[in-house]
Amino acid sequence: MKFKVVLEEDEEVGGYVVSCPAIPGCHSQGDTVEEALENIKEAITACLESLGEKDIEEFLEKPSTRVLEVVV
């Protein structure tokens, strides 16, 4: 399964914070980009394991999340 994730540099503490918008509450972090991405894979797996099959199907049927920039 493929999921989009949002990766942000944590300038205050250092490292990176990563979340999976398709699964509410699914977040992780890491000292490097690579570590953060590996950790979010584990977090996604754990979140999916805690859900029922019907819940997983609902997540997969949602339209794709898009990350866009806007100018204000």
C-alpha positions as a LaTeX table, in Angstrom:
\begin{tabular}{lrrr}
\hline
Residue & $x$ (\AA) & $y$ (\AA) & $z$ (\AA) \\
\hline
Met1 & 0.00 & 0.00 & 0.00 \\
Lys2 & 1.17 & 3.50 & $-0.74$ \\
Phe3 & 0.55 & 6.45 & 1.57 \\
Lys4 & 1.57 & 10.07 & 1.21 \\
Val5 & 3.45 & 11.52 & 4.15 \\
Val6 & 4.36 & 15.06 & 5.18 \\
Leu7 & 7.93 & 15.57 & 6.33 \\
Glu8 & 8.92 & 18.72 & 8.22 \\
Glu9 & 12.25 & 19.78 & 9.65 \\
Asp10 & 12.02 & 20.47 & 13.38 \\
Glu11 & 14.11 & 23.63 & 13.62 \\
Glu12 & 13.52 & 24.03 & 17.35 \\
Val13 & 14.61 & 20.58 & 18.53 \\
Gly14 & 16.37 & 19.24 & 15.44 \\
Gly15 & 15.55 & 16.24 & 13.33 \\
Tyr16 & 12.36 & 15.68 & 11.38 \\
Val17 & 8.68 & 15.20 & 12.13 \\
Val18 & 6.60 & 13.13 & 9.73 \\
Ser19 & 2.88 & 12.40 & 9.54 \\
Cys20 & 0.50 & 10.42 & 7.38 \\
Pro21 & $-2.55$ & 12.62 & 6.66 \\
Ala22 & $-4.63$ & 9.65 & 5.47 \\
Ile23 & $-4.51$ & 8.14 & 8.97 \\
Pro24 & $-5.47$ & 10.64 & 11.67 \\
Gly25 & $-3.02$ & 10.62 & 14.56 \\
Cys26 & $-0.31$ & 8.75 & 12.67 \\
His27 & 2.92 & 10.66 & 13.36 \\
Ser28 & 6.58 & 9.88 & 13.94 \\
Gln29 & 9.99 & 11.52 & 13.94 \\
Gly30 & 13.66 & 10.86 & 13.33 \\
Asp31 & 17.08 & 12.48 & 13.50 \\
Thr32 & 17.51 & 12.17 & 9.71 \\
Val33 & 15.13 & 12.10 & 6.75 \\
Glu34 & 15.86 & 8.41 & 6.26 \\
Glu35 & 15.20 & 7.58 & 9.92 \\
Ala36 & 11.98 & 9.60 & 9.95 \\
Leu37 & 10.71 & 7.79 & 6.84 \\
Glu38 & 11.55 & 4.37 & 8.30 \\
Asn39 & 9.81 & 5.34 & 11.55 \\
Ile40 & 6.64 & 6.51 & 9.78 \\
Lys41 & 6.48 & 3.18 & 7.95 \\
Glu42 & 6.48 & 1.45 & 11.33 \\
Ala43 & 3.87 & 3.90 & 12.65 \\
Ile44 & 1.61 & 3.33 & 9.63 \\
Thr45 & 1.90 & $-0.43$ & 10.06 \\
Ala46 & 1.05 & $-0.15$ & 13.77 \\
Cys47 & $-1.93$ & 2.11 & 13.05 \\
Leu48 & $-3.26$ & $-0.27$ & 10.39 \\
Glu49 & $-2.84$ & $-3.26$ & 12.71 \\
Ser50 & $-4.98$ & $-1.51$ & 15.30 \\
Leu51 & $-7.81$ & $-0.95$ & 12.81 \\
Gly52 & $-10.37$ & $-3.35$ & 11.48 \\
Glu53 & $-10.49$ & $-4.37$ & 7.82 \\
Lys54 & $-13.50$ & $-2.08$ & 7.19 \\
Asp55 & $-11.63$ & 0.93 & 8.60 \\
Ile56 & $-8.61$ & 0.21 & 6.40 \\
Glu57 & $-10.82$ & 0.01 & 3.31 \\
Glu58 & $-12.34$ & 3.40 & 4.18 \\
Phe59 & $-8.87$ & 4.98 & 4.42 \\
Leu60 & $-7.86$ & 3.51 & 1.06 \\
Glu61 & $-11.06$ & 4.72 & $-0.64$ \\
Lys62 & $-10.56$ & 8.36 & 0.39 \\
Pro63 & $-9.36$ & 10.68 & $-2.36$ \\
Ser64 & $-5.62$ & 11.24 & $-2.37$ \\
Thr65 & $-4.27$ & 13.84 & $-0.03$ \\
Arg66 & $-2.61$ & 16.74 & $-1.81$ \\
Val67 & $-0.02$ & 19.00 & $-0.26$ \\
Leu68 & $-0.11$ & 22.42 & $-1.90$ \\
Glu69 & 1.44 & 25.83 & $-1.33$ \\
Val70 & $-0.56$ & 29.04 & $-1.21$ \\
Val71 & 0.68 & 32.60 & $-1.20$ \\
Val72 & $-0.92$ & 34.98 & 1.30 \\
\hline
\end{tabular}
